[in-house]
Amino acid sequence: MTLKQLKYLIGIVDSGLNITSAAERLFTSQPGISKQLKQLETELGVQLFTRKGKSLAAITPAGREVIARGRKILREVDNISSVASDLTAEQEGTLSIATTHTQARYVLPDVINEFRRRYPKVSLELHQGTSEQILALVNTSKVDFAIATGSQHLFRHLTLLPIYRWHRIALVPKQHALARQRKALDLETLAEHPLVTYVFSLTGESSFKRAFHELGLEPRVVFTARDADIIKTYVRMGMGVGVIASMAYECRDQDDLKAINAEGLFPEVTTWLGFPRDMVLRGYMTDFINLCAPHYSARTIRDAAALSTQEDVDALLGDMILPVRGGCEQDKAAAA
């Protein structure tokens, strides 16, 4: 068995069992991959894929086990390279991140700008998607870090570091009736209006809907989007009341939109950064985490990465107080 065979095996799986696509992806020939796959199956004495004619149809149970272990082996190969690079003080490499639009648009620009200044030779890749799409990228080892909110149950195989907390706001045009309302906003009032908010997770009831359902209310959601800028566009059109993350409210939005505090109406949520539990963090990776979460020292980050369970990580972090991320008002206060 060789590392090349394992690399080809994983390449086939990540190309949807299409050997031609795998060959293009790995810059080799289709016959070469087929030959290596046949040799690997012969050596192992098991069939890794079922076949339909000359095409691969599905992964066998034995194949799933071999593929899972093969991924770990290739990850360890990358870890050895990372250790060697750090020991020689090389600050070159690639950092690939999967995150949501909100993080990419409103939170990460300052972090990435500083990171690029410190590590100009590190290639940075940023992928955006829903929690489910981020999970797919993580599962195929296409990204180093995942940054998302909630859905921790989907990422049990990662080390998760909470980085900040945030709450939602309601957003309306300045001429909207809610913009003139003096009393505090409540869910009963929100339920009377059409709502424009984020796309819901496919893996269970969202905390947004659950907040209404616990009071016997049914929210009238007329439009959803992953992009807060799109939500604000449709709020401006009068389609409905927007419900977005507080950090997505920018000072320029004050010209025609009013933010209404919705803290306490919905559960406060935590954004986290995660990475594979068997990953060896390069020096620049630790620095990136510190830029995202300055409340974690480099030592704490390395200690967390060395732990084998999330329970141990949570115990290490203890009752650390996380910062609360806001929008325009917080920006003004920081600039004062």
N, C-alpha and C positions, 0 to 999 in steps of 0.2 A: 504494500500500500504506500502511495506517495502523496505528498501535499498537493501535487498537480491534480491527481485524481479526485481528491476531496474538493479542490477549488472548482473543477469541472462539474462535479456532482452538485454543489451548491449553486453554481451558475445555471445549470439546467432547471433546478427547482425555481430559482428566482426569475427565470425567463418563461415561466408557465409551462414547463415540460417541452418547450420548443427547442430542439437541438440547434436548429439553424440560427435562431435568435441568440442562444447561448454562445455559439461560435463567434457571432459578430460582437457580442458584448465582451468576450474574452480575447478578441483579436487572434483567433485561431481558426482551424478548418472544421467543418462538420464531421468529416471522416475521422479526424484526430480525436474529437470528443467522443464519438461513438466507440472508437477503439479503446480509449482509456476507460470508458464506462463498462464495456464488456470485460476488460481485464480485472476491474475492481470487483464486479459481481462474481467472476470466476474465482478470484482469490478468496473472497468472503464466503463463497458457497451459498449465497442467497440471491434471490431476485429482488432488486430495489424498486423496480417499476413493473407494472403490468403493461402489456403492449397490445396495440391494435394495428396489425400490419407492421409497417416500419416505424410507426409513430408511438410515442409513449402516451399511455392512457391515464395512469394514476400511480400514486405512490403506494407501495405495499406496506403492511405494518412493520416489517423488518426495515424497509427503506426509511420510514419515519424515525426509527430509533437511530439508524446510522447517520441520517441527515442532522438530527439534533446534536449528536456527539461530534459530527464533523464541523458544525458551526462553532462549537466550543473550542475545538482544536485550532481552527483558523483564527479565532479570537485570541487565543493564547500566542499564536505566531505574531499577531499584531502587537500584543502586549510586550513580547520580547523586543520587538523593534522599538517600541516606545521607551522601554527602559534604557536600551542602548543609546537612543537619541538624547535622552535627558542626561545620561552619564557623560556624554560628550558635549553637553551644553548646546546642542543644536536646537534652534527655535524655528524650525521649518516643519511643515506638515499640513494637515487638513483638519478642519473642525466642521462637522456637519450637524446641523440643528434642525429639528422638526418642531414646529410650534403653531399656535393659532394666529389668526389675523390680528386679533387685539394685541397680543404680545409683540408681534412683528412690527406693527404700525405705531403703537403708542409707548411701548416700554423698552424695547431692545435697541432702537437707533442710537441712543447715547452710549449704551454699553458697547455696541459693536464699533462705534466710532473710536472710543478709547482703546478697545482691543486691537483694532487695526493700527492705531498709532504705536502701540507697544510691540505688536508682532506683525510687521509688514510682510514677512515671508510666509505667513500661515494663510492658506486658502480657506475662505469661509463660505460655507454653503448653507443657505436658509430655505427650508421647505415649509409651506403653510398648508394647514388642513384641519379637519375635525379631529376629535380624540380618536375616532376609529381609524382615520387615515394616518395619524401619527403612529398609532399602534402597529399598523401594517408596515410602516417604514422601519420601526424599531425591530419588529420580528424578522425582517429580512436583512438586518445588520447594515442598513443603508445610512443610518445616522448614529452619531455619538451621543448626542443629548436630545432629550425630549423636554419641552417646556409647555405645560398645559395647566388647566384649572379643573379640579374635581376629577372624577372617573378613575380614582386611584386603584379601584378594584381591577381595572383592565391592565395595570402595569405592575403586578405583584412580583414580576421577575426583575424589576429595576430597583436600584437604590434611589429613594425619593427624598429630596431635600426641600422642605417648604421655604419659599423665598419672600412672599409678602401676602397680605390679605387685602381684599377689596369688597366693596358693596355696589349695589346697583343704584341708578338714578332714573327718574322718569324725565322724558324730554318732550317739550311741546313748543309750537310756535308762540311767539310773544303775545299774539292776539287770542290765543286759545283760552277758554274759560278756566282751565286749571291753572293757568299762569297768574290769574287774578285771585285765586282762592286763598283765603287767609289761614284756614285750618290745615292741620297736618294731613298729608296724603294717607289714605288707607286703601286696603285691597278692595273693599266694597266699592269705593269710588272708581278705582282702576277698572274693575270688572264691568263698569257701565260704559266703557269706551273701547273702541277697536284698538288693538295693540300691535305694535311693530317691534319685533325683538330678534334675538339670535336663533339660528337653527338649533333644534333640539337634538339631544343625543338619541341614537337608535337603540341604546342598550338598557333603557329603563326610563322611568318617569323622571323628568328634570326637576330640580329644586324650585324652578320658576313655577311650573304647573302645580307642584305639590303644595306650595304655599297657598294657592287659591283653593285647592281641593280640600285642604284641612279645615277651611271655613265654609265648605259646602258651596263654593263658587266655581263657575266655569269661565275661565278667561276667553275673550273673543279675539284670538290671534288671527289677524288678517294677512300678515306678511312676515316672513322670516328671512334672514340673511346671515352669512358668516361675517360679513364686513360691516363694522359700525358706521363707516362713512356712507354706505348704501342705506342703512337704516335711517341715518340723519337726513339723507336726501328725500326719502319717502315721508318722513315726519314733516319736512318743509312743504311737501306737496299736500299735506293735510290728510294723508291716508289713515293716520292713527297716532296714538301716544307711543313714543318710543321708550323702551326699557333697555338700557345698555349699561356697560361697566362704567364706573365713575371716572376712570382714567381716560376714557374715550371722549370726555367733554373738554374741548379745547377752548382757550380764551377767545379765539375768533368766532366760535359758535355763539357767543353772547350777543352778537349783532342782531340775530333774528330768532334765536332759540333760548328757552329758559330751562334750566336744570332744576328739578324738584327732588329734594332729598327723599330717598326710598329706603334709607337705612332702617333695619328692623322689620321691614315688610317681607323681605326675603332673607334666607340664611346668608350670613357672611361667608365668603368663599376664599379659598387659599390657592394661590398659584404655586406650583412646585417645579423643580428641575430634577430630571431623572437620568440615570445612565445605567448600562448593564452591570450587574453585580460582579461579574468577573473581569471588568475592565480595569486596566492600569491607567491611571490618569497621568497624561503628560503635564509638564509644568505649566504650559499655556492653557491647558484645560482647567486646572485648578484656579488659575488666575481669572479665567472667564467666569467661573462660578462665583468667585469672590466679587467680581464686578457686578454680577446680578444680585448678589446677596452679601453686602459688606459686613453684615453681622456674623458671618461665618469666617473664622480665621483659616488660613491655609492648613494649619495643623488639624483643625476640626474637620475640614473637608477630607483630608487624607485618612483620618481615623474612621470617618463614616464609610469611606470607600473600601476600607479593609474589613468591614463587618459582613457577616454572612446572612443576616436576616433584617427585614425592615423593623421588626420589634427592637432589635439591638440598636439600630440607627435612631429610632424614636427615643429610646432610653438615653442614648448619648446626648441627644439634643435637649432632652429634658423639657423644662418649661420656658424655653427661649421665647422672648416676646418678639413677634414679627412686626415689621413696619406695615402701616396701612397706606395703600396707594390710592391717591385721589386724582382729580383732574385739574381744571383751571384754578380753582381756589387754592389748592395746595401749591401749584406752580407760583402763584402770586406771593404766597406766604414765604416760599423759599427764596424768592428774588428780593424780598423786602429787606 
